[in-house]
Amino acid sequence: MADQEDTALHRTTTVEKGRFVAAHCSCGWRGPARRARSKARSDAAEHEAAP
């Protein structure tokens, strides 16, 4: 049961590469490259909220 809980957790971060920022998740998901950090953060929040 603990293994199921661990896989359900998503830990997102933002990664900067040059002028672009992208959201990355511990599950392997990667958001699109954005110029606005706020948009990359909202991509991460939307991913965490998705079932």
CORRA-V37233 format. One record per pair of residues at least 24 apart in sequence whose C-alpha atoms are under 8 Angstrom apart, sorted by the first residue. I is the first residue (numbers start at 1). J is the second residue. D is the distance in Angstrom with one decimal. If there is no record, write none. Layout:
# CORRA-V37233
{{I;J;D} {I;J;D}}
This chain:
# CORRA-V37233
{{10;48;6.1} {11;48;7.9} {12;44;6.1} {12;48;7.7} {13;44;7.5} {14;40;6.9} {14;41;7.0}}
